[in-house]
Amino acid sequence: MAKWNNKVVVVTGGSKGLGLEIARAFGLAGARIVLLARTEPDLVSATEQLSIEGVESTFWVTDVSSELSIKSVFEEIAAKMGRIDVLVNNVGKSTRANIEELDLDEATELMDVNYFSALRCVKFALKEILRSQGSVVNIGSLVSKTAWPFMTPYTASKHALAALSSQLRIELGDRIHSLLVCSGPITRSDAGKRYEEQASSLPENATRPGAGANVKTICPIKLSQQIVRACEKRKSELIVPYKAKILFVLLSLSTRIGDWFLKKSQKK
């Protein structure tokens, strides 16, 4: 699409999984792609894959937990690429935990990965995004707007990310576009196995995708295409599946009714 020709899209955690699919979707639409991640071999492999498909991409090895690293990288991107039109804050991590036995160090680490990494990137990319009147895309979760058993650190961090999206929209909404993506669990090969060790003392549901939420896993290819279209239309939110909006409306009307609905919807 002509809209994305010569535009620069930066994707954190872009070397694999959903991040790579988002990069591919923007690239196939004509954008120039910048991938950020910690592992160089994965980044090399990702750019090679994209090149085969005709997508122009480059990468920087980056640690999103380091302010100095992020500051330096965005200065280099602006100098080399000439602009930044879209920042996709995709880096994220989930966990399973009983709130009564919560490890505060692990909770702090998750907040850093899921929220402060995005805040750092926004801080140092914002000047260029304002210049291009571009977009900040924050990859949240359905739990950005609600809660779910045994996911306290993850839920709290995604709520913070949702708040960041709201602040960008309220403070800078006439100058940039802010999109919060709230999706169910992403389809992946290790679904149902990732949290076996963490959830060994928790109910069986905790090991399942979405910790047993009654929602189908989301195809990363389709979600990525939806994200591109949402940016084109400058939507403020993308909720997948759409039916989750019903729950969010219920919660806004009555926490009692919303909590009842949540409990009823949990897989047995």
C-alpha positions, 0 to 999 in steps of 0.5 A: 500500500502506498500509505506505508511506502518509505515509512519506518516501523520499529518493532521491539521483540521483533526477531520471532513470534508475534513481533516478527509477524507484525514486522512482516505485515507492515513490511508487506504493506510497503514499510521499512522495518527495524527489528529490536531484540537482544539476540543477534542470531535471531535478528539475523535469521528474521531479517533473512526471512523478511528479505526472501519475502521482499521486505526491507529490514534492518536490526539493532541488538538492543536491551530494552531494560537499559535506558542508555541502550534504548537512547543510543539505539533510537538516536542511531535509527533516526540518523540512519533511517531519517524518520520513525513513523511507528513504534510497536512496543511488543516486548513482553513476558507472562507468568503464573503466580499465586498472589498469596505466595507472590515473589516480589522480585519476579513481579518487579522484573515483569513490570520492567519488561512489560511496562517500563521497557515500553515507557523507555522506548516511547521516551526516546522515540517520541520526538521522531514520532511527533515529527512524523505524526506517527503511531505508538502501538502497545501490545497489551492483553485482554487482562489490560482491562480486567483480571484473571486468576494466577496472573497478578504480576502480568495483569498489573503490568498490562494495566500500566501499559494500557494507562500509558496508551491512554496518557498518550491519547489524552496528552498528544492525541491531536499530534500522534496516534496511540493504539492499544492492542488487547488480544487473547493468548497467541497461538504458539507451538508450546501452548500449554507447556510454557508454565508447567514448572511455575504452575506446578502447585496451582490448578491445572487451568493455570498452565493453559493458554490464557490461564484457562480463559474460555477464548480461542487462541489468536492467529498471530498472522491475522492479528498482525494484519488487523494491527496494520489496518488499525494504524491506517484507521488510527483506531485507539483500541483493537480488542480480539476477540471482539466479543470480549468487549461485552465483558468490558462493558459489564465490568464498567457497569458493575464489578459484581456482574463482571466478576460473576461473568468472568468466573462463569467463563473459565474453562473447567 
